Amino acid sequence: MTNEEYKLYIDDVVRRVEYARLQVSGHHIVKTIAVSKYSTSKEIKALYTIGQRAFGENKVQDLKEKAKELEDLPLEWHFIGNLQKNKINNLLDIHPTLFHALDSIALAQELQKKLLAKGMTLNCLLQINAAKEESKHGFMPEEAIEKYLQIAKECPNIILKGVMSIGAHSDEREVVKKSFETTHEIYQQLPNATICSMGMSGDFELAIECGSNMIRLGSILFNK
Ligand SMILES: *Cc1c(COP(=O)(O)O)cnc(C)c1O
């Protein structure tokens, strides 16, 4: 693809997001995070040139390398992957804009300790395992609100902004939809929550229909 062709291709994805959000309401704003985990710094730069500013990675090491290579660009970095306790300091050194995958009380407590020691705060989303899948991380739907409130109370350096979920792994639209609705219902009950991060390349339109206001697009944006 030439640069011009790539721009037209991206315009088409942007139009799809725009169409989906307008089905909800003209006031419903959806932010797109470009997930660059399969992509090189050069490819990130190409997307930046077209206007994308927010990028996401799911491995701390990859985030560190790409953030360093691209430090001259005014990018916003999101960490969307599972965070191991021994990688917390590495992640904090990058000062990410948002951590999407806070998935246990133990991780929250460890994060709180490290944040306090560094005199930092971190914007986080509580990850919800909406379809209760063994293969996925996150809090079960029935405990999510209680745990959210517990973290908000006990971890003052963690700034909770809302929730994140990965759509159910299913070919059935209704099953995926149900998982997004479960997450959105929890989101609506949380005090001061402003971010509902759900929807990926294969299901972002459905996620937006169910109330998502932050989508994480990888393969479709990088044309993989
Ligand atoms: C990889 C990944 C994405 C993007 O997936 P695509 O299907 O390529 O759009 C979104 N969210 C998380 C948590 C991911 O790991």
The ligand as an SDF file (V2000), in Angstrom:
LIG
                    3D

 15 15  0  0  0  0  0  0  0  0999 V2000
   -4.3250   -7.3650   20.7980 C   0  0  0  0  0  0  0  0  0  0  0  0
   -5.3320   -6.6900   21.6260 C   0  0  0  0  0  0  0  0  0  0  0  0
   -6.2670   -5.8220   21.0410 C   0  0  0  0  0  0  0  0  0  0  0  0
   -6.3640   -5.5700   19.5600 C   0  0  0  0  0  0  0  0  0  0  0  0
   -6.7600   -6.7140   18.8750 O   0  0  0  0  0  0  0  0  0  0  0  0
   -7.1670   -6.6880   17.3470 P   0  0  0  0  0  0  0  0  0  0  0  0
   -8.1060   -7.8240   17.1900 O   0  0  0  0  0  0  0  0  0  0  0  0
   -5.9130   -6.8660   16.5680 O   0  0  0  0  0  0  0  0  0  0  0  0
   -7.8310   -5.3790   17.0570 O   0  0  0  0  0  0  0  0  0  0  0  0
   -7.1660   -5.1940   21.9020 C   0  0  0  0  0  0  0  0  0  0  0  0
   -7.1540   -5.4020   23.2430 N   0  0  0  0  0  0  0  0  0  0  0  0
   -6.2650   -6.2260   23.8250 C   0  0  0  0  0  0  0  0  0  0  0  0
   -6.3150   -6.4060   25.3060 C   0  0  0  0  0  0  0  0  0  0  0  0
   -5.3350   -6.9010   23.0400 C   0  0  0  0  0  0  0  0  0  0  0  0
   -4.4560   -7.7250   23.6340 O   0  0  0  0  0  0  0  0  0  0  0  0
  1  2  1  0
  2  3  1  0
  2 14  2  0
  3  4  1  0
  3 10  2  0
  4  5  1  0
  5  6  1  0
  6  7  2  0
  6  8  1  0
  6  9  1  0
 10 11  1  0
 11 12  2  0
 12 13  1  0
 12 14  1  0
 14 15  1  0
M  END
$$$$
